[in-house]
């Protein structure tokens, strides 16, 4: 089905560079995509505009963004800077869910009927805990409509035996759109790509 909104009519909040526009044009409709761009080339803004395009075309209703502990809250500023005002969002940043207030805010995400895109930011370390995985799974599975899952600094899930890697791959199966972002996708060896691409595939993949 042809999109009702295209990049020609997308109301960019900040003007993209040529390489950002070209990458967005090539990738936004794809179910799975790896953004391997050096630092400063705009991985997060391309991803944010991707989510905006998907929401405007009724292809995504909610998105889970996973990033390292020292980075994931930076996405709040990135959304504010780059996401067009036309794209309505409700954004919640995970904080261990230790207070009644945070629980109430999370519950609002699950039952919101405003039509806004629901966005949950989580630190990748949370995927090492049963509690973090539980809430991530609830977010992806309980909100009606198609979902997206983004892993920023995807080398954080390169260890195929780590609990957070296994959790990320399992959660990825619940998402309709998947993205991995990295400026250094193979910090040690090409095999570091295996787990992030297993996440992207949405399927179990066994090594031969």
NUTI-157837 format. One record per residue (C-alpha): residue in three letters; x, z, y. Coordinates in steps of 0.25 Angstrom, whole numbers, plus 5000, padded with zeros to 4 digits. Example, Ala and Ser with C-alpha at 12.3 -4.5 7.8 and 13.67 -1.06 7.14 Angstrom:
// NUTI-157837
ALA504950314982SER505550294996
END
This chain:
// NUTI-157837
UNK500050005000UNK500549965014UNK500850085023UNK499950095035UNK501050145043UNK502450075044UNK503750105050UNK503350005061UNK502250105065UNK502850235062UNK502950325074UNK504350365073UNK504650495081UNK506150465082UNK506650315081UNK507350295068UNK508750225067UNK508750085061UNK509250145047UNK508150255047UNK507050155050UNK507650055039UNK507750175029UNK506350225032UNK505750085031UNK506450065017UNK506050205012UNK504850265017UNK503850205007UNK504750234995UNK504350344986UNK505850384984UNK507050364993UNK508350424995UNK508950435009UNK510450445008UNK510850435023UNK512050505030UNK511750625038UNK511150585052UNK510550455047UNK509050515047UNK508650545033UNK507750655037UNK507050565048UNK506850455038UNK506250545028UNK505350605039UNK504850465044UNK504650435029UNK503750545027UNK503050515040UNK502850365036UNK502350415022UNK501350515029UNK500750415038UNK500550315027UNK499850425018UNK500950425008UNK501450565009UNK500650695013UNK501750795011UNK503250805010UNK504250905004UNK505650905011UNK506750975003UNK508150995010UNK509251105010UNK508951235016UNK509751215028UNK509151075031UNK507651085027UNK507151145040UNK507851035048UNK506750945043UNK505751015052UNK506550965064UNK506650825058UNK505150815056UNK504950855070UNK505950755075UNK505650635067UNK504150645062UNK503150565070UNK502050645076UNK501050555069UNK501550615056UNK500850755054UNK501550855046UNK501451005041UNK502851055039UNK503351175031UNK504751225029UNK504951305016UNK505451445018UNK505451505004UNK503951535005UNK504151685007UNK503051715018UNK501551705018UNK501651615031UNK502551515024UNK501651515012UNK500451485021UNK501151375028UNK501451315014UNK500051325010UNK499551255022UNK500451135018UNK499751125005UNK498351125010UNK498551055024UNK497450945026UNK497850895039UNK498450775034UNK499850805039UNK501050785030UNK501450915024UNK502950945023UNK503751055016UNK505251075019UNK505951145008UNK507451185006UNK507951124993UNK508451264989UNK506951294987UNK506851204975UNK507751294967UNK506651394967UNK505351394960UNK504651444972UNK505151324981UNK504851224970UNK503451284969UNK503151264983UNK503751124984UNK502951084972UNK501651134978UNK501951064991UNK502150924984UNK501050944974UNK499851014981UNK499750934994UNK498850814992UNK499550674994UNK500850614991UNK502150694994UNK503550664998UNK504850754994UNK506150745002UNK507450804998UNK508450815010UNK509950825006UNK509550774992UNK510950814986UNK510450954986UNK509650904973UNK510850834967UNK511050944956UNK510150894945UNK510151034938UNK509851114950UNK508451174951UNK508151124965UNK508550984960UNK507550994948UNK506451044958UNK506650934968UNK506550824957UNK505350894951UNK504650904965UNK505050764968UNK504050714957UNK502950774965UNK503250694977UNK502750544980UNK503950514989UNK505350574988UNK506550564997UNK508050614996UNK508950625008UNK510450645008UNK511650605016UNK512550635004UNK511750604991UNK512950604982UNK513850724986UNK514550734973UNK514250614964UNK513150504963UNK512450594952UNK512050674964UNK510950564966UNK510350594953UNK509450714956UNK508950664970UNK508550534964UNK507850594953UNK507050674963UNK506750534970UNK506350474957UNK505250574955UNK505550574940UNK506450644930UNK507750564928UNK508650604916UNK510150574916UNK510550484905
END
